[in-house]
Amino acid sequence: MKKSLMKLEIGGIFFIIAVSVFMQNLYSLCAGDAIGVIFGSVNQSIWETLKTLLLPYVLWGFIELLSLHLPLRRFTSAKVISLCYLGLSYLVIFTGIRLLNLEGEYILCFVFAVFCTCTSLYLSYRLMYSVLNLENLFYPAFFVLLLFAAFFFSFTPFPPHIFIFEDKLTGLYGIIPKKLDTGAIILDTLYYL
């Protein structure tokens, strides 16, 4: 069972990254349709990039659970802890990259997405076979999954006006209008300097 789970965790790296790249381009592929809004990345904000990593991670967890018939309570707790780690670590790293305004932001974000995915899958594997009593965390973990679903489906159409939801290129939040006057945004930015 341990070797089978390790193989699935390694396969999860490729699945999560491939689906994440697809989801980042889904909005433009769907020409702004509802499916692209719900599951794609509608702008270049930190949240929109992060949600394209989190959903494939949850989907891969379901695939692992159905494939190996693991103990539900322990597996759910381990996966939710590692999901929170994935979200927080990528959020901190991506925010640092944005604040430092580093060159090659997209390449760095991809490299750190792979790093965060690998470490979170390793964490879930280690938690699954640790001596910790994770079964007691099942109900809070299930609540966190429901909270994640609420955030996932509500923060794209109704984003809070904070830094992680702001599009880097336009300074707007949420869905960017199709006929956007970028010249006006540049002039507004220059005016406020």
N, C-alpha and C positions, 0 to 999 in steps of 0.2 A: 504494500500500500504506500509506503514512504517513497519508493522509487517511482511509482506511477504518479504520485502527487508532484514530485520534483520535475518529472518530465512535462506534466501539464503546466506547472509554473513557468518553466522555460519557454514552452510554446505560447504561454500567455503574453510574454514580452512582445513577440512578433504580432500577435493578434491585436493587442491593445494599441501598439504604435501604428499599425496599418489602419485600423478602424479610426483612430484619432486623426490621422492625415486625411482620410476620406471624409470624416465629419467636418473638418476645417474647410473643406471645399464644397460641402453639400449645399450650402446656401446659394452659392453662385451656380452650381449645377442645376438646382431646382428653380432657378430664376426668381428667387424670393418667395416661393410657395410656402404653405404652412409647414410642410414636412421639413423644409430647409430651415425654417425659423425655429421649430421645436428641437430638432436634432443637430442642426448645423451651427457653425460659428458665424454670427451675423455681423460681427465687427472684429477688430483686433485688440479687444480689451483682454485683461488678464483672466477675467471670469469666463469669457467665451472660449478661450484657449484651454482653460482648466476643465471646463465641462466636457470637452471632447476627449479628455483622458479618463474622467471619472466614470462616465457611462459605459465605455468598453470594459473597464475594470469590473464593474458590477455584473455586466453580461458574462464575462469570463468566469466570474465566481459561480454564477448559475450553471454554466457549462461544466465546471469542475464538480460541483455538487451532484449534478445529474449523472456524470460519467463514473464517479468513483463510489457513490453511496456512502459518503463520509457522515460522521455524526453531526446532525443539523445544528444543534446548539453551539457546540465547540467551533465548528467551521464558520458559522455566521458571526460569532463574536470575533474570531481571528481575522476574518475578512473585513469586518467593519472597522476594527482597530487599524488595520493596514490601509483601508480606504481613507480614513481620517489622516493617517500619516502621509499618504500620497498627496492629498489635497493641501495639507498645511505646508509640506516641504516644497511642493512646486509653487505654491502661492508666495512663500517667503523668497525663494530663489528668483522667480520671475519678477516680483516686486523690486528686489534688489537690482536686477538687471535694468529694469525700467528707470529706477531712480538714479542709477549711475550713468544712464544713457550710453551704454557700451556699444561699440561697433559690432556688427554682425549679430544683432539681437536675435534674429530668427534661427540662425545656426546654433547659437548658445541655448536658446529655448528648446530646440529639438534635442540637443545633447543632454540637457538637464531633464527633459521629459523621459528620455530613455533611462537615465540614472535613477530618477525618482520611481519609475515603474519597476525597474529591477530590484531596488532596495525594498519597495513595498511588497512585492511578491515574495522576496526572501523573508521579510518580516512575518508575513502570513504563514509561510511554511514553518518557520521557527516557532511561532505561537501555537500552531496546530499540534506540534509534538513537544511542547514545553510541559513543565510540571504545574503551571498555573491553572487554577480552577476557572476556566473561561465560561463554563456552562452557566454560572451565576450572572454573567453579563449578557445573556441572550435577550432579555426584554429591553434593556437600554439600547443594545445594538439594533434591535428591530425598530425601536423608536427613531434612532439616528438614520436608519434607512428610509423611513417614512419622511423624516425631515429633509433628507437629501432629495427625495422625489419632489417634495414641495418646492425646494429651492431651485431644482433643475428646471421645472416647468414654469416657474413664476418670475425668475430673475431676468430672463431674456426679454419678455414683453414689458415688464415693469421693474427695471433695474433701480436700485438705490443710487443716489448721486454721490458716490464715493469713488476713490481712486481706482479700485480694482475693476470697476464697471465702465470706466471711461475709455473710449476708443482713442488710441494714440494719434492717429492721423487727423481726425476731425474734431476731437474734443467732445463729441456727442456721446449719449448713453443709449444702449439698447439698439433697436433696429434703425439703421441709417436710411434716410429717405433716398429713393432712387434718383431723383433729380435734385441733387445737392449742389449748391453753388459753392464750390471749394474756394473760389476767389474771395468771396465774402468772408469765409472763415479765416483765410490768410490775412486779409485786411483787418479783421477784428483782433486777431492775435498780435499783429504789428501795432495796432492802435493802443492796446492795453500794455505794451512794453513800455 
